[in-house]
Amino acid sequence: MKASEIRAMSNEQIEKRLNDTQQELMNLRFQYVMGQLTDTSRFKAARRDVARMLTILAEREHAKEGE
């Protein structure tokens, strides 16, 4: 997911998507440990998506405090 797509979302949408992505990341970890994961590159993409969403939420909080 691109940062521009995330910025177009509301805070509530981002938080819901963040929870979904974190749940997916946890499931990927379980699959990896069990030996069932075939696409290990999804780890990197999920971690980066989480980081992007957290960064954009933090930016919005800092902008709100500055006003």
N, CA, C and O of each residue as an XYZ file, in Angstrom:
268
protein
N       0.842     -1.171      0.000
C       0.000      0.000      0.000
C       0.891      1.240      0.000
O       1.862      1.324      0.753
N       0.554      2.173     -0.834
C       1.348      3.387     -0.944
C       0.945      4.392      0.123
O      -0.173      4.369      0.638
N       1.879      5.271      0.440
C       1.626      6.301      1.450
C       0.511      7.237      0.995
O      -0.286      7.690      1.816
N       0.446      7.528     -0.282
C      -0.613      8.417     -0.779
C      -1.992      7.788     -0.588
O      -2.964      8.501     -0.336
N      -2.089      6.471     -0.704
C      -3.360      5.785     -0.472
C      -3.748      5.867      1.003
O      -4.921      6.036      1.338
N      -2.757      5.746      1.874
C      -3.016      5.803      3.305
C      -3.435      7.214      3.706
O      -4.350      7.388      4.511
N      -2.768      8.216      3.147
C      -3.085      9.609      3.480
C      -4.512      9.975      3.067
O      -5.115     10.865      3.666
N      -5.054      9.309      2.063
C      -6.412      9.591      1.601
C      -7.467      9.013      2.552
O      -8.644      9.361      2.450
N      -7.061      8.142      3.465
C      -7.995      7.510      4.399
C      -8.197      8.382      5.638
O      -7.380      9.246      5.955
N      -9.302      8.130      6.322
C      -9.529      8.800      7.603
C      -8.752      8.048      8.686
O      -8.276      6.935      8.460
N      -8.630      8.662      9.850
C      -7.910      8.023     10.951
C      -8.546      6.692     11.346
O      -7.842      5.727     11.641
N      -9.872      6.643     11.351
C     -10.563      5.408     11.726
C     -10.277      4.299     10.725
O     -10.070      3.149     11.112
N     -10.264      4.638      9.443
C      -9.968      3.646      8.416
C      -8.537      3.143      8.542
O      -8.273      1.951      8.389
N      -7.616      4.060      8.822
C      -6.217      3.666      8.969
C      -6.058      2.740     10.168
O      -5.350      1.736     10.088
N      -6.711      3.072     11.275
C      -6.595      2.240     12.470
C      -7.174      0.848     12.247
O      -6.623     -0.138     12.736
N      -8.280      0.762     11.515
C      -8.858     -0.550     11.208
C      -7.918     -1.349     10.315
O      -7.686     -2.535     10.546
N      -7.379     -0.689      9.296
C      -6.452     -1.363      8.380
C      -5.176     -1.771      9.120
O      -4.609     -2.829      8.848
N      -4.728     -0.934     10.052
C      -3.547     -1.235     10.859
C      -3.774     -2.493     11.685
O      -2.907     -3.365     11.737
N      -4.924     -2.594     12.328
C      -5.241     -3.784     13.115
C      -5.288     -5.036     12.237
O      -4.798     -6.095     12.628
N      -5.879     -4.906     11.056
C      -5.954     -6.036     10.132
C      -4.562     -6.482      9.688
O      -4.278     -7.678      9.623
N      -3.702     -5.521      9.384
C      -2.348     -5.837      8.921
C      -1.512     -6.443     10.036
O      -0.719     -7.352      9.789
N      -1.678     -5.954     11.257
C      -0.954     -6.542     12.386
C      -1.413     -7.972     12.639
O      -0.604     -8.834     12.980
N      -2.698     -8.226     12.477
C      -3.229     -9.590     12.625
C      -2.655    -10.490     11.530
O      -2.281    -11.634     11.791
N      -2.587     -9.967     10.308
C      -2.006    -10.728      9.201
C      -0.540    -11.054      9.480
O      -0.083    -12.162      9.200
N       0.192    -10.094     10.028
C       1.595    -10.305     10.342
C       1.759    -11.408     11.395
O       2.664    -12.237     11.298
N       0.892    -11.409     12.380
C       0.943    -12.455     13.395
C       0.658    -13.830     12.771
O       1.328    -14.813     13.088
N      -0.337    -13.887     11.888
C      -0.655    -15.146     11.210
C       0.502    -15.612     10.332
O       0.779    -16.809     10.252
N       1.178    -14.670      9.673
C       2.338    -15.024      8.859
C       3.451    -15.611      9.711
O       4.130    -16.549      9.293
N       3.640    -15.061     10.905
C       4.654    -15.596     11.809
C       4.336    -17.025     12.209
O       5.221    -17.881     12.225
N       3.066    -17.289     12.534
C       2.663    -18.639     12.894
C       2.868    -19.603     11.728
O       3.364    -20.714     11.914
N       2.484    -19.174     10.530
C       2.656    -20.022      9.357
C       4.126    -20.313      9.112
O       4.479    -21.430      8.734
N       4.990    -19.325      9.320
C       6.417    -19.502      9.117
C       6.977    -20.542     10.091
O       7.749    -21.417      9.700
N       6.582    -20.437     11.350
C       7.072    -21.363     12.371
C       6.587    -22.780     12.074
O       7.320    -23.746     12.285
N       5.362    -22.903     11.589
C       4.795    -24.219     11.305
C       5.303    -24.795      9.983
O       5.049    -25.960      9.676
N       6.012    -23.992      9.209
C       6.540    -24.462      7.933
C       5.534    -24.433      6.803
O       5.729    -25.102      5.789
N       4.467    -23.677      6.954
C       3.411    -23.625      5.949
C       3.501    -22.396      5.056
O       2.758    -22.291      4.080
N       4.393    -21.468      5.370
C       4.476    -20.211      4.623
C       5.317    -20.407      3.372
O       6.445    -20.894      3.441
N       4.760    -20.025      2.229
C       5.497    -20.160      0.969
C       6.008    -18.819      0.462
O       7.047    -18.764     -0.197
N       5.288    -17.728      0.762
C       5.676    -16.397      0.276
C       6.239    -15.580      1.440
O       5.507    -14.843      2.100
N       7.538    -15.716      1.684
C       8.156    -15.020      2.815
C       8.319    -13.524      2.565
O       8.559    -12.772      3.510
N       8.197    -13.081      1.337
C       8.332    -11.651      1.048
C       7.150    -10.864      1.613
O       7.228     -9.642      1.742
N       6.081    -11.536      1.944
C       4.909    -10.852      2.511
C       5.222    -10.280      3.887
O       4.611     -9.294      4.300
N       6.195    -10.904      4.623
C       6.647    -10.363      5.906
C       7.096     -8.916      5.755
O       6.643     -8.024      6.472
N       7.991     -8.712      4.810
C       8.570     -7.387      4.602
C       7.499     -6.374      4.214
O       7.490     -5.251      4.720
N       6.606     -6.763      3.327
C       5.553     -5.850      2.881
C       4.608     -5.500      4.033
O       4.206     -4.345      4.172
N       4.256     -6.473      4.848
C       3.343     -6.219      5.959
C       3.996     -5.314      7.000
O       3.355     -4.400      7.518
N       5.273     -5.566      7.309
C       5.978     -4.722      8.279
C       6.066     -3.285      7.789
O       5.891     -2.350      8.570
N       6.333     -3.106      6.520
C       6.437     -1.755      5.966
C       5.087     -1.056      5.949
O       5.008      0.146      6.200
N       4.017     -1.803      5.653
C       2.681     -1.206      5.684
C       2.340     -0.726      7.088
O       1.789      0.361      7.260
N       2.668     -1.536      8.090
C       2.416     -1.151      9.476
C       3.192      0.123      9.798
O       2.644      1.052     10.393
N       4.448      0.169      9.414
C       5.285      1.338      9.699
C       4.735      2.587      9.009
O       4.719      3.664      9.605
N       4.289      2.455      7.775
C       3.727      3.605      7.055
C       2.487      4.141      7.758
O       2.331      5.349      7.936
N       1.612      3.226      8.152
C       0.375      3.652      8.810
C       0.666      4.330     10.143
O       0.067      5.359     10.455
N       1.568      3.772     10.925
C       1.923      4.376     12.206
C       2.566      5.745     12.012
O       2.312      6.669     12.784
N       3.390      5.875     10.989
C       4.045      7.153     10.702
C       3.018      8.220     10.329
O       3.094      9.350     10.813
N       2.077      7.874      9.486
C       1.075      8.849      9.054
C       0.166      9.238     10.212
O      -0.201     10.405     10.344
N      -0.203      8.273     11.055
C      -0.999      8.607     12.236
C      -0.228      9.536     13.173
O      -0.807     10.464     13.738
N       1.068      9.295     13.342
C       1.894     10.156     14.195
C       2.012     11.556     13.595
O       1.962     12.547     14.324
N       2.166     11.644     12.285
C       2.239     12.950     11.627
C       0.959     13.750     11.871
O       1.004     14.951     12.136
N      -0.166     13.074     11.779
C      -1.447     13.767     11.991
C      -1.588     14.224     13.431
O      -2.116     15.306     13.686
N      -1.129     13.425     14.369
C      -1.170     13.824     15.782
C      -0.291     15.042     16.041
O      -0.689     15.959     16.759
N       0.907     15.051     15.453
C       1.800     16.191     15.625
C       1.234     17.442     14.972
O       1.395     18.540     15.504
N       0.587     17.296     13.851
C      -0.028     18.450     13.175
C      -1.189     18.991     14.014
O      -1.394     20.202     14.088
N      -1.937     18.097     14.638
C      -3.056     18.506     15.470
C      -2.569     19.252     16.709
O      -3.193     20.227     17.128
N      -1.459     18.803     17.297
C      -0.892     19.464     18.469
C      -0.333     20.836     18.135
O      -0.361     21.742     18.968
N       0.177     20.993     16.915
C       0.768     22.256     16.498
C      -0.244     23.360     16.251
O       0.121     24.535     16.220
N      -1.490     23.011     16.076
C      -2.513     24.025     15.766
C      -2.941     24.802     16.970
O      -3.792     25.686     16.864
